[in-house]
Amino acid sequence: MKVYFDSVGCRLNQAEIELMAAQLRAAGYGIAESVEDADLVIINSCAVTAAAASDSRQKVRQAYRAGAPEIILTGCLATLEPGAAMELPGITKVITNDEKAKIPSLLSGLPEIYDLEPIVRKPLPGIHKRTRAFIKAQDGCNNYCTYCITRIARGPSVSIDQKIIADEIRAAEAGGAHEAVLTGVNLGAWGRDLPEKRNLAWLVRYLLNETSIERIRLSSTEPWDLDEEFFTLWQDKRMCRHLHLPLQSGSAGVLHRMVRNTTPEKFCSLVETARRMISGLAVTTDIIVGFPGETEKEFEESLEFVKKIGFAGGHVFRFSAREGTAAARLPGRLHGSITIERSKRMRSVLEEDAQRFARNFIGKELAVLWETSQQESNGRWLLHGLSDNYLQFQSTSTEDRSNCIDWVVGTIYSNGIITV
């Protein structure tokens, strides 16, 4: 039987489908490159925003129209709306997040014997191929951000054992990966639920000592989980110079209503410390505009704060009311035209700052991991990849350099990409 995996949303979802694929390979299944080539489709869904939930439903419909014989839906949408999910066309089974890890065993009918030792993790074929290996280190969240549905969908914070994480990184390296990306719902909370009360810095040091993979990258990390000592980890050159720190708003009033455990002043101080200790660091972020009650003055405060920080990039989301969250009950919901305009303005600022950051590296030598390649009509290969500080590069080569790291010097920057 051949299985096709699809995913919507966060890097954690990508990590989960990569692990499921490795386990099913070990059980004798084939991994399909497309829906048309599959006997079964597994979709790992997202519901963090209304748009993400809509995208997840659309993935199901696309798979059904492409002729998928069976479709299993898992992930956050399946957890929050199991009844509605089961009514989607082609769905044969809905599996919630708390049962997701059992999918390979449920399909194969075999005990989880393939979890007793590391399984080589190979990149997924097709559109979800990543030369970087996404490694699940943590799940769930104990924070109470008023806008977020993820805590409800994923449950409380749970840390993956450090030995399992190290095994997964070694398995990814055995499969050809040069970079491991540690993922989680609230990655910075790793270790707090363990008897030893360890923390993320301890885990990273452990992984640096116990594995030999060339690059380790951290996915999104809450700013209040980090301190000055944490940034000493980057004394090891294997650490990718990239931090994704969700700000959500640069207005103190909005942050208070969001129940975010930070202030603009604390966030700014943290970024200044990180940049002082890590040369060439890229700091990216998430911003929500149009939070209930956000005044024009508060939005301008947020906009000016984002300009002050000068991020290397980021995502802008218009507030999406999610049933079951505190923010969905707040008064002062803003009209869509206002949030659209604010989103455009915020995106423009982030794009300008991202360009400014990228242009600082024109003419400088950086190590780039080529993620994708495509052979052109002239026989040369068009390559796209990432530097350790999350800059996008493209180049052409006489050979396929996908999943290779090359030292390159960028000469031109255009449309978010540095050309070699």
Contacts in CASP RR format, 6 or more apart in sequence:
PFRMAT RR
TARGET T0000
AUTHOR 0000-0000-0000
METHOD contacts of the structure
MODEL  1
MKVYFDSVGCRLNQAEIELMAAQLRAAGYGIAESVEDADLVIINSCAVTA
AAASDSRQKVRQAYRAGAPEIILTGCLATLEPGAAMELPGITKVITNDEK
AKIPSLLSGLPEIYDLEPIVRKPLPGIHKRTRAFIKAQDGCNNYCTYCIT
RIARGPSVSIDQKIIADEIRAAEAGGAHEAVLTGVNLGAWGRDLPEKRNL
AWLVRYLLNETSIERIRLSSTEPWDLDEEFFTLWQDKRMCRHLHLPLQSG
SAGVLHRMVRNTTPEKFCSLVETARRMISGLAVTTDIIVGFPGETEKEFE
ESLEFVKKIGFAGGHVFRFSAREGTAAARLPGRLHGSITIERSKRMRSVL
EEDAQRFARNFIGKELAVLWETSQQESNGRWLLHGLSDNYLQFQSTSTED
RSNCIDWVVGTIYSNGIITV
1 29 0 8 1.000
1 30 0 8 1.000
1 39 0 8 1.000
1 40 0 8 1.000
2 29 0 8 1.000
2 30 0 8 1.000
2 31 0 8 1.000
2 32 0 8 1.000
2 37 0 8 1.000
2 38 0 8 1.000
2 39 0 8 1.000
2 40 0 8 1.000
3 21 0 8 1.000
3 24 0 8 1.000
3 29 0 8 1.000
3 30 0 8 1.000
3 31 0 8 1.000
3 32 0 8 1.000
3 38 0 8 1.000
3 39 0 8 1.000
3 40 0 8 1.000
3 41 0 8 1.000
3 42 0 8 1.000
3 107 0 8 1.000
4 31 0 8 1.000
4 32 0 8 1.000
4 33 0 8 1.000
4 34 0 8 1.000
4 35 0 8 1.000
4 37 0 8 1.000
4 38 0 8 1.000
4 40 0 8 1.000
4 41 0 8 1.000
4 42 0 8 1.000
4 63 0 8 1.000
4 68 0 8 1.000
5 17 0 8 1.000
5 20 0 8 1.000
5 21 0 8 1.000
5 31 0 8 1.000
5 41 0 8 1.000
5 42 0 8 1.000
5 43 0 8 1.000
5 44 0 8 1.000
5 124 0 8 1.000
5 128 0 8 1.000
6 17 0 8 1.000
6 35 0 8 1.000
6 41 0 8 1.000
6 42 0 8 1.000
6 43 0 8 1.000
6 44 0 8 1.000
6 59 0 8 1.000
6 63 0 8 1.000
6 128 0 8 1.000
7 13 0 8 1.000
7 14 0 8 1.000
7 16 0 8 1.000
7 17 0 8 1.000
7 43 0 8 1.000
7 44 0 8 1.000
7 128 0 8 1.000
8 43 0 8 1.000
8 44 0 8 1.000
8 45 0 8 1.000
8 46 0 8 1.000
8 52 0 8 1.000
8 55 0 8 1.000
8 56 0 8 1.000
8 59 0 8 1.000
9 46 0 8 1.000
9 48 0 8 1.000
9 52 0 8 1.000
9 55 0 8 1.000
10 46 0 8 1.000
10 48 0 8 1.000
10 183 0 8 1.000
10 184 0 8 1.000
10 185 0 8 1.000
10 219 0 8 1.000
10 220 0 8 1.000
11 134 0 8 1.000
11 181 0 8 1.000
11 183 0 8 1.000
11 184 0 8 1.000
11 219 0 8 1.000
11 220 0 8 1.000
12 134 0 8 1.000
12 136 0 8 1.000
12 139 0 8 1.000
12 183 0 8 1.000
12 184 0 8 1.000
12 185 0 8 1.000
12 219 0 8 1.000
13 44 0 8 1.000
13 45 0 8 1.000
13 46 0 8 1.000
13 75 0 8 1.000
14 128 0 8 1.000
14 130 0 8 1.000
14 134 0 8 1.000
14 183 0 8 1.000
15 134 0 8 1.000
15 135 0 8 1.000
15 136 0 8 1.000
15 181 0 8 1.000
15 183 0 8 1.000
15 184 0 8 1.000
16 44 0 8 1.000
16 100 0 8 1.000
16 136 0 8 1.000
17 42 0 8 1.000
17 44 0 8 1.000
17 124 0 8 1.000
17 128 0 8 1.000
18 121 0 8 1.000
18 124 0 8 1.000
18 130 0 8 1.000
18 133 0 8 1.000
18 134 0 8 1.000
19 121 0 8 1.000
19 136 0 8 1.000
19 168 0 8 1.000
20 42 0 8 1.000
20 103 0 8 1.000
20 104 0 8 1.000
21 31 0 8 1.000
21 121 0 8 1.000
21 122 0 8 1.000
21 124 0 8 1.000
22 119 0 8 1.000
22 120 0 8 1.000
22 121 0 8 1.000
22 122 0 8 1.000
22 171 0 8 1.000
23 104 0 8 1.000
23 114 0 8 1.000
23 115 0 8 1.000
23 119 0 8 1.000
24 30 0 8 1.000
24 31 0 8 1.000
24 104 0 8 1.000
24 107 0 8 1.000
24 108 0 8 1.000
25 31 0 8 1.000
25 119 0 8 1.000
25 122 0 8 1.000
26 114 0 8 1.000
26 119 0 8 1.000
27 104 0 8 1.000
27 107 0 8 1.000
27 108 0 8 1.000
27 110 0 8 1.000
27 114 0 8 1.000
28 108 0 8 1.000
29 107 0 8 1.000
29 108 0 8 1.000
31 124 0 8 1.000
31 125 0 8 1.000
32 38 0 8 1.000
32 39 0 8 1.000
32 125 0 8 1.000
33 125 0 8 1.000
33 126 0 8 1.000
34 66 0 8 1.000
34 126 0 8 1.000
35 41 0 8 1.000
35 62 0 8 1.000
35 63 0 8 1.000
35 66 0 8 1.000
35 67 0 8 1.000
35 68 0 8 1.000
36 66 0 8 1.000
36 67 0 8 1.000
38 68 0 8 1.000
38 69 0 8 1.000
39 69 0 8 1.000
39 70 0 8 1.000
40 68 0 8 1.000
40 69 0 8 1.000
40 70 0 8 1.000
40 71 0 8 1.000
40 72 0 8 1.000
40 107 0 8 1.000
41 63 0 8 1.000
41 68 0 8 1.000
41 70 0 8 1.000
41 71 0 8 1.000
41 72 0 8 1.000
42 71 0 8 1.000
42 72 0 8 1.000
42 74 0 8 1.000
42 103 0 8 1.000
43 56 0 8 1.000
43 59 0 8 1.000
43 60 0 8 1.000
43 63 0 8 1.000
43 71 0 8 1.000
43 72 0 8 1.000
43 73 0 8 1.000
43 74 0 8 1.000
44 74 0 8 1.000
44 75 0 8 1.000
44 100 0 8 1.000
45 53 0 8 1.000
45 56 0 8 1.000
45 59 0 8 1.000
45 73 0 8 1.000
45 74 0 8 1.000
45 75 0 8 1.000
45 76 0 8 1.000
45 77 0 8 1.000
45 78 0 8 1.000
45 85 0 8 1.000
46 52 0 8 1.000
46 53 0 8 1.000
46 55 0 8 1.000
46 56 0 8 1.000
46 75 0 8 1.000
46 76 0 8 1.000
46 77 0 8 1.000
47 53 0 8 1.000
47 56 0 8 1.000
47 76 0 8 1.000
47 77 0 8 1.000
47 79 0 8 1.000
47 80 0 8 1.000
47 81 0 8 1.000
47 149 0 8 1.000
47 153 0 8 1.000
47 322 0 8 1.000
48 76 0 8 1.000
48 148 0 8 1.000
48 149 0 8 1.000
48 150 0 8 1.000
48 322 0 8 1.000
49 317 0 8 1.000
49 320 0 8 1.000
49 322 0 8 1.000
50 320 0 8 1.000
50 321 0 8 1.000
50 322 0 8 1.000
51 320 0 8 1.000
53 77 0 8 1.000
53 81 0 8 1.000
56 73 0 8 1.000
56 77 0 8 1.000
57 77 0 8 1.000
57 88 0 8 1.000
60 71 0 8 1.000
60 73 0 8 1.000
60 88 0 8 1.000
60 89 0 8 1.000
60 90 0 8 1.000
60 91 0 8 1.000
61 88 0 8 1.000
61 89 0 8 1.000
63 71 0 8 1.000
63 90 0 8 1.000
64 71 0 8 1.000
64 88 0 8 1.000
64 89 0 8 1.000
64 90 0 8 1.000
68 90 0 8 1.000
70 90 0 8 1.000
70 92 0 8 1.000
70 93 0 8 1.000
71 88 0 8 1.000
71 90 0 8 1.000
71 91 0 8 1.000
71 92 0 8 1.000
72 91 0 8 1.000
72 92 0 8 1.000
72 93 0 8 1.000
72 94 0 8 1.000
72 95 0 8 1.000
72 103 0 8 1.000
73 85 0 8 1.000
73 88 0 8 1.000
73 91 0 8 1.000
73 93 0 8 1.000
73 94 0 8 1.000
73 95 0 8 1.000
74 94 0 8 1.000
74 95 0 8 1.000
74 96 0 8 1.000
74 97 0 8 1.000
74 99 0 8 1.000
74 100 0 8 1.000
74 103 0 8 1.000
75 95 0 8 1.000
75 96 0 8 1.000
75 97 0 8 1.000
75 100 0 8 1.000
75 153 0 8 1.000
76 97 0 8 1.000
76 149 0 8 1.000
76 150 0 8 1.000
76 153 0 8 1.000
76 154 0 8 1.000
77 85 0 8 1.000
78 85 0 8 1.000
78 94 0 8 1.000
78 95 0 8 1.000
78 96 0 8 1.000
78 97 0 8 1.000
79 96 0 8 1.000
79 97 0 8 1.000
79 98 0 8 1.000
79 153 0 8 1.000
79 154 0 8 1.000
80 149 0 8 1.000
80 152 0 8 1.000
80 153 0 8 1.000
82 94 0 8 1.000
82 96 0 8 1.000
83 94 0 8 1.000
85 91 0 8 1.000
85 94 0 8 1.000
86 94 0 8 1.000
95 102 0 8 1.000
95 103 0 8 1.000
95 106 0 8 1.000
97 153 0 8 1.000
97 154 0 8 1.000
97 155 0 8 1.000
102 112 0 8 1.000
104 112 0 8 1.000
104 114 0 8 1.000
105 111 0 8 1.000
105 112 0 8 1.000
117 167 0 8 1.000
118 167 0 8 1.000
118 168 0 8 1.000
118 170 0 8 1.000
118 171 0 8 1.000
118 174 0 8 1.000
119 171 0 8 1.000
120 171 0 8 1.000
120 174 0 8 1.000
120 175 0 8 1.000
121 133 0 8 1.000
121 168 0 8 1.000
121 171 0 8 1.000
121 172 0 8 1.000
121 174 0 8 1.000
121 175 0 8 1.000
121 177 0 8 1.000
122 175 0 8 1.000
122 176 0 8 1.000
123 129 0 8 1.000
123 130 0 8 1.000
123 131 0 8 1.000
123 177 0 8 1.000
123 403 0 8 1.000
124 130 0 8 1.000
129 372 0 8 1.000
130 371 0 8 1.000
131 177 0 8 1.000
131 178 0 8 1.000
131 179 0 8 1.000
131 369 0 8 1.000
131 370 0 8 1.000
131 371 0 8 1.000
131 402 0 8 1.000
131 403 0 8 1.000
132 177 0 8 1.000
132 178 0 8 1.000
132 179 0 8 1.000
132 180 0 8 1.000
132 181 0 8 1.000
132 217 0 8 1.000
132 369 0 8 1.000
132 371 0 8 1.000
132 386 0 8 1.000
133 168 0 8 1.000
133 169 0 8 1.000
133 172 0 8 1.000
133 173 0 8 1.000
133 177 0 8 1.000
133 179 0 8 1.000
133 180 0 8 1.000
133 181 0 8 1.000
134 181 0 8 1.000
134 183 0 8 1.000
134 219 0 8 1.000
135 165 0 8 1.000
135 168 0 8 1.000
135 169 0 8 1.000
135 172 0 8 1.000
135 180 0 8 1.000
135 181 0 8 1.000
135 182 0 8 1.000
135 183 0 8 1.000
136 160 0 8 1.000
136 165 0 8 1.000
136 168 0 8 1.000
136 183 0 8 1.000
136 184 0 8 1.000
137 159 0 8 1.000
137 160 0 8 1.000
137 165 0 8 1.000
137 182 0 8 1.000
137 183 0 8 1.000
137 184 0 8 1.000
137 187 0 8 1.000
137 190 0 8 1.000
137 203 0 8 1.000
138 157 0 8 1.000
138 158 0 8 1.000
138 159 0 8 1.000
138 160 0 8 1.000
138 183 0 8 1.000
138 184 0 8 1.000
138 185 0 8 1.000
138 186 0 8 1.000
138 187 0 8 1.000
138 188 0 8 1.000
138 189 0 8 1.000
138 190 0 8 1.000
139 154 0 8 1.000
139 155 0 8 1.000
139 157 0 8 1.000
139 158 0 8 1.000
139 160 0 8 1.000
139 184 0 8 1.000
139 185 0 8 1.000
140 150 0 8 1.000
140 151 0 8 1.000
140 154 0 8 1.000
140 155 0 8 1.000
140 156 0 8 1.000
140 157 0 8 1.000
140 158 0 8 1.000
140 184 0 8 1.000
140 185 0 8 1.000
140 186 0 8 1.000
141 148 0 8 1.000
141 150 0 8 1.000
141 151 0 8 1.000
141 154 0 8 1.000
141 155 0 8 1.000
141 156 0 8 1.000
141 157 0 8 1.000
141 185 0 8 1.000
141 186 0 8 1.000
141 189 0 8 1.000
142 151 0 8 1.000
142 156 0 8 1.000
142 157 0 8 1.000
142 186 0 8 1.000
142 189 0 8 1.000
142 192 0 8 1.000
143 151 0 8 1.000
143 186 0 8 1.000
143 222 0 8 1.000
143 259 0 8 1.000
143 261 0 8 1.000
144 151 0 8 1.000
144 259 0 8 1.000
144 326 0 8 1.000
145 151 0 8 1.000
145 248 0 8 1.000
145 258 0 8 1.000
145 259 0 8 1.000
145 260 0 8 1.000
146 257 0 8 1.000
146 258 0 8 1.000
146 259 0 8 1.000
146 325 0 8 1.000
146 326 0 8 1.000
146 327 0 8 1.000
146 330 0 8 1.000
147 248 0 8 1.000
147 258 0 8 1.000
147 288 0 8 1.000
147 291 0 8 1.000
147 319 0 8 1.000
147 320 0 8 1.000
147 322 0 8 1.000
147 325 0 8 1.000
147 327 0 8 1.000
148 322 0 8 1.000
148 325 0 8 1.000
149 322 0 8 1.000
149 324 0 8 1.000
149 325 0 8 1.000
150 185 0 8 1.000
151 185 0 8 1.000
152 324 0 8 1.000
152 325 0 8 1.000
154 185 0 8 1.000
156 193 0 8 1.000
157 185 0 8 1.000
157 186 0 8 1.000
157 189 0 8 1.000
157 192 0 8 1.000
157 193 0 8 1.000
158 193 0 8 1.000
159 189 0 8 1.000
159 190 0 8 1.000
159 191 0 8 1.000
159 192 0 8 1.000
159 193 0 8 1.000
159 194 0 8 1.000
160 190 0 8 1.000
162 198 0 8 1.000
162 203 0 8 1.000
162 206 0 8 1.000
162 207 0 8 1.000
165 182 0 8 1.000
165 203 0 8 1.000
165 207 0 8 1.000
166 206 0 8 1.000
166 207 0 8 1.000
166 210 0 8 1.000
166 211 0 8 1.000
169 180 0 8 1.000
169 207 0 8 1.000
169 211 0 8 1.000
169 213 0 8 1.000
169 216 0 8 1.000
170 211 0 8 1.000
170 213 0 8 1.000
172 180 0 8 1.000
172 213 0 8 1.000
173 180 0 8 1.000
173 211 0 8 1.000
173 212 0 8 1.000
173 213 0 8 1.000
176 403 0 8 1.000
177 213 0 8 1.000
177 403 0 8 1.000
178 213 0 8 1.000
178 214 0 8 1.000
178 215 0 8 1.000
178 369 0 8 1.000
178 403 0 8 1.000
178 404 0 8 1.000
178 405 0 8 1.000
179 213 0 8 1.000
179 214 0 8 1.000
179 215 0 8 1.000
179 216 0 8 1.000
179 217 0 8 1.000
179 240 0 8 1.000
179 369 0 8 1.000
180 207 0 8 1.000
180 211 0 8 1.000
180 213 0 8 1.000
180 215 0 8 1.000
180 216 0 8 1.000
180 217 0 8 1.000
181 217 0 8 1.000
181 218 0 8 1.000
181 219 0 8 1.000
182 203 0 8 1.000
182 204 0 8 1.000
182 207 0 8 1.000
182 216 0 8 1.000
182 217 0 8 1.000
182 218 0 8 1.000
182 219 0 8 1.000
183 219 0 8 1.000
184 219 0 8 1.000
184 220 0 8 1.000
186 222 0 8 1.000
186 225 0 8 1.000
187 200 0 8 1.000
187 218 0 8 1.000
187 219 0 8 1.000
187 220 0 8 1.000
187 221 0 8 1.000
187 225 0 8 1.000
188 199 0 8 1.000
188 200 0 8 1.000
188 221 0 8 1.000
188 222 0 8 1.000
188 225 0 8 1.000
188 226 0 8 1.000
189 200 0 8 1.000
189 222 0 8 1.000
189 225 0 8 1.000
190 198 0 8 1.000
190 199 0 8 1.000
190 200 0 8 1.000
190 203 0 8 1.000
191 197 0 8 1.000
191 198 0 8 1.000
191 199 0 8 1.000
191 200 0 8 1.000
191 202 0 8 1.000
191 203 0 8 1.000
192 199 0 8 1.000
200 218 0 8 1.000
200 221 0 8 1.000
200 225 0 8 1.000
200 230 0 8 1.000
201 229 0 8 1.000
201 230 0 8 1.000
201 233 0 8 1.000
204 216 0 8 1.000
204 218 0 8 1.000
204 233 0 8 1.000
204 239 0 8 1.000
205 233 0 8 1.000
207 216 0 8 1.000
208 216 0 8 1.000
208 233 0 8 1.000
208 236 0 8 1.000
208 238 0 8 1.000
208 239 0 8 1.000
213 238 0 8 1.000
214 238 0 8 1.000
214 405 0 8 1.000
215 238 0 8 1.000
215 239 0 8 1.000
215 240 0 8 1.000
215 369 0 8 1.000
215 388 0 8 1.000
216 238 0 8 1.000
216 239 0 8 1.000
216 240 0 8 1.000
217 239 0 8 1.000
217 240 0 8 1.000
217 242 0 8 1.000
217 388 0 8 1.000
218 240 0 8 1.000
218 242 0 8 1.000
218 243 0 8 1.000
218 244 0 8 1.000
219 244 0 8 1.000
220 244 0 8 1.000
220 245 0 8 1.000
220 246 0 8 1.000
220 286 0 8 1.000
221 243 0 8 1.000
221 244 0 8 1.000
221 245 0 8 1.000
222 245 0 8 1.000
222 246 0 8 1.000
222 261 0 8 1.000
223 245 0 8 1.000
223 246 0 8 1.000
223 247 0 8 1.000
223 262 0 8 1.000
223 266 0 8 1.000
223 267 0 8 1.000
223 270 0 8 1.000
224 261 0 8 1.000
224 262 0 8 1.000
224 266 0 8 1.000
226 245 0 8 1.000
226 270 0 8 1.000
226 274 0 8 1.000
228 273 0 8 1.000
228 277 0 8 1.000
231 273 0 8 1.000
231 274 0 8 1.000
231 277 0 8 1.000
231 278 0 8 1.000
232 277 0 8 1.000
233 239 0 8 1.000
234 241 0 8 1.000
234 277 0 8 1.000
234 278 0 8 1.000
234 281 0 8 1.000
240 388 0 8 1.000
240 389 0 8 1.000
240 390 0 8 1.000
241 278 0 8 1.000
241 279 0 8 1.000
241 280 0 8 1.000
241 281 0 8 1.000
241 282 0 8 1.000
241 388 0 8 1.000
241 389 0 8 1.000
242 281 0 8 1.000
242 282 0 8 1.000
242 283 0 8 1.000
242 284 0 8 1.000
242 388 0 8 1.000
242 389 0 8 1.000
242 390 0 8 1.000
243 274 0 8 1.000
243 281 0 8 1.000
243 282 0 8 1.000
243 283 0 8 1.000
243 284 0 8 1.000
244 283 0 8 1.000
244 284 0 8 1.000
244 285 0 8 1.000
244 286 0 8 1.000
245 267 0 8 1.000
245 270 0 8 1.000
245 271 0 8 1.000
245 283 0 8 1.000
245 284 0 8 1.000
245 285 0 8 1.000
246 285 0 8 1.000
246 286 0 8 1.000
247 267 0 8 1.000
247 285 0 8 1.000
247 286 0 8 1.000
247 287 0 8 1.000
247 305 0 8 1.000
247 306 0 8 1.000
247 309 0 8 1.000
248 254 0 8 1.000
248 255 0 8 1.000
248 258 0 8 1.000
248 260 0 8 1.000
248 286 0 8 1.000
248 287 0 8 1.000
248 288 0 8 1.000
249 255 0 8 1.000
249 258 0 8 1.000
249 260 0 8 1.000
249 287 0 8 1.000
249 288 0 8 1.000
249 291 0 8 1.000
249 294 0 8 1.000
249 298 0 8 1.000
249 302 0 8 1.000
250 264 0 8 1.000
250 267 0 8 1.000
250 287 0 8 1.000
250 301 0 8 1.000
250 302 0 8 1.000
250 305 0 8 1.000
250 306 0 8 1.000
251 264 0 8 1.000
251 294 0 8 1.000
251 298 0 8 1.000
251 299 0 8 1.000
251 301 0 8 1.000
251 302 0 8 1.000
251 305 0 8 1.000
252 263 0 8 1.000
252 264 0 8 1.000
252 301 0 8 1.000
253 298 0 8 1.000
254 291 0 8 1.000
254 294 0 8 1.000
254 298 0 8 1.000
254 302 0 8 1.000
255 262 0 8 1.000
255 263 0 8 1.000
255 264 0 8 1.000
257 291 0 8 1.000
257 292 0 8 1.000
257 293 0 8 1.000
257 327 0 8 1.000
257 330 0 8 1.000
258 288 0 8 1.000
258 291 0 8 1.000
258 327 0 8 1.000
259 326 0 8 1.000
264 301 0 8 1.000
264 305 0 8 1.000
267 309 0 8 1.000
268 305 0 8 1.000
268 308 0 8 1.000
268 309 0 8 1.000
271 283 0 8 1.000
271 309 0 8 1.000
274 281 0 8 1.000
274 283 0 8 1.000
275 281 0 8 1.000
275 283 0 8 1.000
280 389 0 8 1.000
281 389 0 8 1.000
282 312 0 8 1.000
282 313 0 8 1.000
282 357 0 8 1.000
282 389 0 8 1.000
282 390 0 8 1.000
282 391 0 8 1.000
283 309 0 8 1.000
283 310 0 8 1.000
283 311 0 8 1.000
283 312 0 8 1.000
284 311 0 8 1.000
284 312 0 8 1.000
284 313 0 8 1.000
284 314 0 8 1.000
284 390 0 8 1.000
285 306 0 8 1.000
285 309 0 8 1.000
285 311 0 8 1.000
285 313 0 8 1.000
285 314 0 8 1.000
285 315 0 8 1.000
285 350 0 8 1.000
286 314 0 8 1.000
286 315 0 8 1.000
286 316 0 8 1.000
286 317 0 8 1.000
287 302 0 8 1.000
287 306 0 8 1.000
287 314 0 8 1.000
287 315 0 8 1.000
287 316 0 8 1.000
287 317 0 8 1.000
287 346 0 8 1.000
287 350 0 8 1.000
288 316 0 8 1.000
288 317 0 8 1.000
288 318 0 8 1.000
288 319 0 8 1.000
289 299 0 8 1.000
289 302 0 8 1.000
289 316 0 8 1.000
289 317 0 8 1.000
289 318 0 8 1.000
289 319 0 8 1.000
289 339 0 8 1.000
289 342 0 8 1.000
289 343 0 8 1.000
289 346 0 8 1.000
290 299 0 8 1.000
290 318 0 8 1.000
290 319 0 8 1.000
290 334 0 8 1.000
290 338 0 8 1.000
290 339 0 8 1.000
290 342 0 8 1.000
291 319 0 8 1.000
291 327 0 8 1.000
292 319 0 8 1.000
292 327 0 8 1.000
292 330 0 8 1.000
292 331 0 8 1.000
292 332 0 8 1.000
292 333 0 8 1.000
292 334 0 8 1.000
293 330 0 8 1.000
293 331 0 8 1.000
293 332 0 8 1.000
293 333 0 8 1.000
293 334 0 8 1.000
294 319 0 8 1.000
294 334 0 8 1.000
299 342 0 8 1.000
302 346 0 8 1.000
303 345 0 8 1.000
303 346 0 8 1.000
303 349 0 8 1.000
306 346 0 8 1.000
306 349 0 8 1.000
306 350 0 8 1.000
306 353 0 8 1.000
307 349 0 8 1.000
307 353 0 8 1.000
310 353 0 8 1.000
310 356 0 8 1.000
310 357 0 8 1.000
311 350 0 8 1.000
311 353 0 8 1.000
311 354 0 8 1.000
311 357 0 8 1.000
312 353 0 8 1.000
312 354 0 8 1.000
312 357 0 8 1.000
312 358 0 8 1.000
312 389 0 8 1.000
312 390 0 8 1.000
313 350 0 8 1.000
313 351 0 8 1.000
313 353 0 8 1.000
313 354 0 8 1.000
313 357 0 8 1.000
314 350 0 8 1.000
314 354 0 8 1.000
316 343 0 8 1.000
316 346 0 8 1.000
316 347 0 8 1.000
316 350 0 8 1.000
317 343 0 8 1.000
318 336 0 8 1.000
318 339 0 8 1.000
318 340 0 8 1.000
318 342 0 8 1.000
318 343 0 8 1.000
319 327 0 8 1.000
319 334 0 8 1.000
319 339 0 8 1.000
321 327 0 8 1.000
321 328 0 8 1.000
321 333 0 8 1.000
322 328 0 8 1.000
354 416 0 8 1.000
355 413 0 8 1.000
355 416 0 8 1.000
358 391 0 8 1.000
358 413 0 8 1.000
358 416 0 8 1.000
358 418 0 8 1.000
359 413 0 8 1.000
361 387 0 8 1.000
361 389 0 8 1.000
361 391 0 8 1.000
361 410 0 8 1.000
361 418 0 8 1.000
362 410 0 8 1.000
362 411 0 8 1.000
362 412 0 8 1.000
362 413 0 8 1.000
362 418 0 8 1.000
363 409 0 8 1.000
363 410 0 8 1.000
363 411 0 8 1.000
364 409 0 8 1.000
364 410 0 8 1.000
365 407 0 8 1.000
365 408 0 8 1.000
365 409 0 8 1.000
366 387 0 8 1.000
366 388 0 8 1.000
366 389 0 8 1.000
366 391 0 8 1.000
366 393 0 8 1.000
366 407 0 8 1.000
366 408 0 8 1.000
366 409 0 8 1.000
366 410 0 8 1.000
367 387 0 8 1.000
367 388 0 8 1.000
367 405 0 8 1.000
367 406 0 8 1.000
367 407 0 8 1.000
367 408 0 8 1.000
368 385 0 8 1.000
368 386 0 8 1.000
368 387 0 8 1.000
368 393 0 8 1.000
368 395 0 8 1.000
368 405 0 8 1.000
368 406 0 8 1.000
368 407 0 8 1.000
368 408 0 8 1.000
368 420 0 8 1.000
369 385 0 8 1.000
369 386 0 8 1.000
369 387 0 8 1.000
369 403 0 8 1.000
369 404 0 8 1.000
369 405 0 8 1.000
370 383 0 8 1.000
370 384 0 8 1.000
370 385 0 8 1.000
370 395 0 8 1.000
370 401 0 8 1.000
370 402 0 8 1.000
370 403 0 8 1.000
370 404 0 8 1.000
370 405 0 8 1.000
370 406 0 8 1.000
371 384 0 8 1.000
371 385 0 8 1.000
371 386 0 8 1.000
371 402 0 8 1.000
371 403 0 8 1.000
372 383 0 8 1.000
372 384 0 8 1.000
372 385 0 8 1.000
372 402 0 8 1.000
373 381 0 8 1.000
373 382 0 8 1.000
373 383 0 8 1.000
373 384 0 8 1.000
373 400 0 8 1.000
373 401 0 8 1.000
373 402 0 8 1.000
374 381 0 8 1.000
374 382 0 8 1.000
375 381 0 8 1.000
375 382 0 8 1.000
375 400 0 8 1.000
376 382 0 8 1.000
376 396 0 8 1.000
380 396 0 8 1.000
380 397 0 8 1.000
380 398 0 8 1.000
381 396 0 8 1.000
381 397 0 8 1.000
381 398 0 8 1.000
381 399 0 8 1.000
381 400 0 8 1.000
381 401 0 8 1.000
381 402 0 8 1.000
382 394 0 8 1.000
382 395 0 8 1.000
382 396 0 8 1.000
383 393 0 8 1.000
383 394 0 8 1.000
383 395 0 8 1.000
383 396 0 8 1.000
383 397 0 8 1.000
383 401 0 8 1.000
383 402 0 8 1.000
384 392 0 8 1.000
384 393 0 8 1.000
384 394 0 8 1.000
384 417 0 8 1.000
385 392 0 8 1.000
385 393 0 8 1.000
385 394 0 8 1.000
386 392 0 8 1.000
386 393 0 8 1.000
387 393 0 8 1.000
391 418 0 8 1.000
392 416 0 8 1.000
392 417 0 8 1.000
392 418 0 8 1.000
393 408 0 8 1.000
393 410 0 8 1.000
393 417 0 8 1.000
393 418 0 8 1.000
393 419 0 8 1.000
393 420 0 8 1.000
394 417 0 8 1.000
394 418 0 8 1.000
394 419 0 8 1.000
394 420 0 8 1.000
395 408 0 8 1.000
395 419 0 8 1.000
395 420 0 8 1.000
408 420 0 8 1.000
409 420 0 8 1.000
410 418 0 8 1.000
410 419 0 8 1.000
410 420 0 8 1.000
411 419 0 8 1.000
411 420 0 8 1.000
412 418 0 8 1.000
412 419 0 8 1.000
413 419 0 8 1.000
END
